[in-house]
């Protein structure tokens, strides 16, 4: 894989707020064109939390990239198909896809025996999460092959824990890691690298609303963005193909820090 130019075409899904927004911000620093998607738009608010896809696109442009807002429900396969048809027509290919759209961390986050949990958790974490990652990659694949691109799926897998959160969350997050492994199996022979990224405890808008401005041990949303930027700029990134990588480990590997660290 050759080193990327600042003419890169990037897609970040689920980028109205949270980790997706942080990734889009940092990728703007490379001068990339960044298509940002989310169901949260100025014309169709779903949450009282701050942030829309248009806000993020404007912030990408302010930070040196070219932000393109695409209001999009990732549970709608036809809308996802239309997104990548548009990118095919406008840009011809994709250098980086970050599949991040998910409602898995919707608060309040319930724990307890699975039979006491709402089955809506399946929709939040698996349908609007694992499945949307797969559908996004499915439609993006021809454009990624064109540029020998990089696919990053965001999830959360802690190899030191036997089980993460409730049953639905554990299933979804491990599913993301397995999906990255399986995507890599098919994509690596074609020159495309696929991997999963595991952020730590991150100060998303939902977390800040629930726990205050700076919960102990939390990371900024840009910390994951710095990990994505480092991976994207690594000409040997294919050595990570199929793996799930912790942001903290990548910070040590590449030597980047969170925005508040000295």
C-alpha positions, 0 to 999 in steps of 0.5 A: 500500500502506497502512502496516501496523498492529501487528495484522499476521499474519505467516508465517515458514517455516524459522524454527527457527533461522538467518535465519528465526528472526532474522526472526521475532524482529524481527517480534515487535517490531511486535506481530504474530502470527507463525506460524513453521514448521519441520521441527525440532520438540521431538517430531521433531529432525532435527539436533543444532544448537540450535533448534526451531519451538516455541523460536522461537514462545516467543521471539516471544511473549517479544519482544512478539508472539504466536508460533504454532509449526507443525511442518511439512515443506515438502516435504509439499504437503498439510501446507502446504495445511493450514497456510494453511487453518488461518490462513484459519480463524483470522485470515482473511488474511496481511499478510506471508509470508516464504518462507525454508524451505530446506536449501541451506546444509547443511554441509559445503558442497561445491564442484567440478565438478557431476558430482562433487557429490551429486544430493541437493544438488538436493533440498536446494536446489531441492525444499526451497528454490525449489519450497517457496517456490513452493508456499508462495506458491501456497497463501498467495496468496488470504490475501495478496490479502485483506490486500494483503500482502507476499511476501518470498523469502529467497535469495542473489544477488550481482550482482557474481559470475558464479557462486555456489558450486556448480552446484546452489546457483547454480541455486537462488539465481538461481531464487529471484530469478526466482521473485520476479520472476514472482510479482510479475508476477501479484501486483502488479496485485492489490495484493500486492508480491513481492520477494527478499531477499539476506542476507550472510554470516550467523552461523547455528547451522550457520556458528557450529558450523563456524567459531566464534562470530564469523567475520570479516565475518559478520552476526547473524541479526537483520540480515535481520530488520531488513531485513524489518521496514523493508520491511514498514513502508514504505508505498511498498514496491511500488517494489521489486516483483520485485527482489532486494534486498541486506540491506546495501543496505537498511540504508543505504537505511533507516538500520538497523544490525546489533545489534552495530554502534554 
